[in-house]
Amino acid sequence: MAPPPPRHLLLILLGFVAAASLATLAAAMYEDQVGLADWHQKYIGKVKHAVYHSQKSGRRRVVVLTEENVIASLDLRSGDIFWRHVIDKNDPVDQLSLSLGKYAVTLSSGGSILRAWSLPDGQMVWETNLEVSKLSKPLLHILSNNKVAKDNLVLVAAGRWIYAVSSIDGVIAWEKEFSLDGIEIKQVLQSPENDILFVVGIAGSSKLNLYQLNAKTGEVVKHIQESFPGALCGEALLVSRNVLVALDETRSGLFLIEIKGESISYNKVHLSDLVQDLSGTVKLLPLMSNGVIALQESSTLSLLKLKGIDGLEVIQSFEQPAALSEALTITEKMKLLPLCTIWVLKLNLLSNLQVIEDGLASILDVITSELPVEKDGVSVANVEHNLFEWLKGHVLKLKGTLMLASADELAAIQALRLKSSEKNKMTRDHNGFRKLLIVLTKAGKVIALHTGDGRIIWSNLLPSLRTSKFGEIPSALGIYQWQVPHHRVMRENPSILVVGRSGTDSSAPGVLSVLDSYSGEELNSLRFDHSVVQIIPLTLKDSSEQRLHLIVDSHSRAHLYPRSPDAISLFLHEMPNTYFYTVDIEKNVIRGHSLQKSCYLSFDDEYCFSTKELWSIIFPSDAERIAVSETQKMNEVVHTQAKIIADQDVMYKYLSKNLVFVATLSPKATGEIGSAAPEESWLVAYLIDAVTGRILHRVTHHGAQGPVHAVVSENWVVYHYFNLRAHRFEMAVIEIYDQSRADNKDVMKLILGKHNLSAPITSYTRPEVMVKSQSYFFTHSVKTMAVTQTAKGITSKQILIGTIGDQVLALDKRFVDPRRSVNPTQQEKEEGLLPLTDSLPIIPMFYVTHSLQVEALRGIISIPSRLESTTHVFTYGVDLFYTRLAPSRTYDSLTDEFSYALLLITIAALVAAIIFTWIWSEKKELSDKWR
């Protein structure tokens, strides 16, 4: 008879099994897991000015100023960002230059703020405030010195003032005000001697004033004034020691001005005699080459050589794209290299440079698209590792889970996860995690990003949105879903619609482009014969599953697209139920419209509809100004209309796609915070029905000031403003409920069909509504707000808040529940109501972006995945950030980091334990029988 196993061995075995079971349930994010479900990309934007810095040793860099108000230092070879600063939009940077080879000097706020930044690390060295006229264009000029100098003066000119500032410490060395009435400084030029400045000023548009100043003291050495037969635009260049070249006001001619002692002689040259087929705006470009100037117009860039004041001759012309750098000097004794050699050299270098898509720093609109379905016959084995690598990977993961992995093994685990992850495949997954983010940029470029790692799948700069050679600057407006084929009929790829204008003015004709969502190929383009003021996507689809859109022009006419018989037939059937509203902020009025069949044009157009004004709300301009208007997302899904409260009673949400939130401010409350007294500042919040114009609710917040940000979802709205009396930001919530359905609590009525839950909701019936509201203090200033969207609308909502610190905060909707009370009852606690506090908590775990920042944050969007628990969150500004968010945790799936190997080990251990205990019990039973 075998003796029973020792008791301590059984305890050890059960402890191991329990630990293995608990290990499979553990969920946490370690340092090596960062970046598996989110990504962050940094950009700078479209460059509008660049200065190059080369040093004898170390990396070559370029300092750039972009249209997104970003100053950055880049590696010339790789494009890596050494450092960057995103300057506030209220402080626009106008000029950029280098000083002493170690400072980047910027001029901003109309010439009133001068800063110096350290080139190696980007730290601000000094800042100087200057008193200048902001009505004139500021000028920045760094005094160059070919000899070794400890300090270079920085010259700032605006209006009639000129300042000389030390580049080392920012101290003003001297300042000069020109006393001539009406004079405005247009150019500051430096003579070859380096100690004489030429200041070009214009008085009365046709009187040229030339001042010669001592660069060290600012003393006026000479002043010459001359009247010209035509007006000057102000652009001038010093092309030799005593010859100036200036553009006239029409930019069609050049004045060649020669300075002879105390007098001026000039000669006018017509540009049409030099450059053929001039079109667009002509500009003079600075070129540090004696006797040579550069002339740029929309189609060509020409290099012209001066022949005294008798004329100019064309040396070379370059077709676009072309760029201009300074002339290259080897030593002081050697001559300049030929300019054409410099151009060939630069063009050859372009093939080795890295292309960075900095258009992503200026995103206007975002939509998503599903990836293609994985084709039949494609084996998963083609993309899996071999058996040995698979086993090796799981062993490493097991060691990492048990905290037995070394640093090298942890790095190998991270690389293995990124390499073997299925999140980067170009096919859709059953969870809906893999999608395409299709963005439209300010330049009219459409770019598709993969949600797995943020890589660019395709990009297309639309021809209809490119700047023409005649100087027309198109503007992109929005991007929309055009065709989404049914998942059972996948013969055609989905397509998207891009709408823009052929010019910057609102009356400019519109343009339309249809692109393939998978390849970016332009399938169709159309130039409208009408303008584009408002784009209204409809819920209707024709037989080819193209989505219908209404485009409203500046004459309040609505045009239907696509222009097909099927689309017009479908729309005419639904036209009586189609309404829309417009907000005119300038006139301080909101209007509601319906559509009529007739369209008053000189020709018949069955796809054009006239509009009829149904209602209008005119706010008194002396008391209220429209600050913001928001409505519910068209594709938002609501799971249920009923809301069960603590006492088992039922409240019915007022659900209407026509609900519009409008916030108005008193005229003095529209300024900056603190610019008005609490007694003269107030905010009025409205809930308006967009079909009838009926005001469902109105509330006034006294002592409130903007800016106002709001988000609308289901039957509630949350908005953010500043409380002047409390000197703190506030966040208020309004929930609206339908009282007309409050008696639907009898089950027999539900069974017999005598309830009114199935009755259609119409805006023409006066609703019986009940409103609950509450306000809370909030710590942060807000840039933008959004709300999470899920597939079925079951998961709890979270409010996504873009803070002033360029981070995204996810605030649970329960924190802004208007039903919160100071002492909630036991039933309310069971319902999940939190005790009432005067302020909303900010917990570090609430930050979706973790410790990262999305510089110049502008927008947040939430896209549902196929899993109800999870939503995609995409944040854009100058930077991009993407992550997946589970507001109520991932209750409907296993996490990506779930260890299947450990699960198998646990199951094997349990099976072994069962077998062991069965054998042991059999032996024990047998031994008991033999006793």
BELRA-V31619 format. One record per run of one state. SS is the DSSP state (H for helix, E for strand, L for the rest). FROM is the first residue (numbers start at 0). LEN is the number of residues. Records with the same first field share a line. If there is no record, write none. Layout:
SS: FROM-LEN ; FROM-LEN
This chain:
L: 0-6 ; 25-5 ; 33-5 ; 41-5 ; 53-7 ; 66-3 ; 75-5 ; 86-6 ; 99-3 ; 111-1 ; 118-5 ; 129-9 ; 142-10 ; 158-2 ; 166-5 ; 177-5 ; 190-5 ; 203-3 ; 214-5 ; 227-4 ; 238-4 ; 248-4 ; 260-2 ; 273-9 ; 285-6 ; 296-3 ; 307-3 ; 319-19 ; 352-5 ; 370-9 ; 382-4 ; 401-5 ; 420-1 ; 424-10 ; 441-3 ; 450-5 ; 461-1 ; 465-9 ; 483-11 ; 501-7 ; 516-5 ; 531-2 ; 541-4 ; 552-4 ; 561-3 ; 577-1 ; 584-4 ; 596-11 ; 618-6 ; 631-10 ; 644-5 ; 653-5 ; 665-1 ; 670-7 ; 680-1 ; 689-5 ; 702-1 ; 713-2 ; 723-4 ; 741-5 ; 752-16 ; 778-3 ; 787-10 ; 803-4 ; 816-9 ; 831-7 ; 839-4 ; 847-11 ; 864-6 ; 876-3 ; 885-14 ; 930-1
H: 6-19 ; 30-3 ; 108-3 ; 270-3 ; 338-14 ; 357-5 ; 379-3 ; 386-15 ; 406-14 ; 421-3 ; 462-3 ; 564-13 ; 666-4 ; 677-3 ; 738-3 ; 746-6 ; 812-4 ; 825-6 ; 843-3 ; 899-31
E: 38-3 ; 46-7 ; 60-6 ; 69-6 ; 80-6 ; 92-7 ; 102-6 ; 112-6 ; 123-6 ; 138-4 ; 152-6 ; 160-6 ; 171-6 ; 182-8 ; 195-8 ; 206-8 ; 219-8 ; 231-7 ; 242-6 ; 252-8 ; 262-8 ; 282-3 ; 291-5 ; 299-8 ; 310-9 ; 362-8 ; 434-7 ; 444-6 ; 455-6 ; 474-9 ; 494-7 ; 508-8 ; 521-10 ; 533-8 ; 545-7 ; 556-5 ; 578-6 ; 588-8 ; 607-11 ; 624-7 ; 641-3 ; 649-4 ; 658-7 ; 681-8 ; 694-8 ; 703-10 ; 715-8 ; 727-11 ; 768-10 ; 781-6 ; 797-6 ; 807-5 ; 838-1 ; 846-1 ; 858-6 ; 870-6 ; 879-6
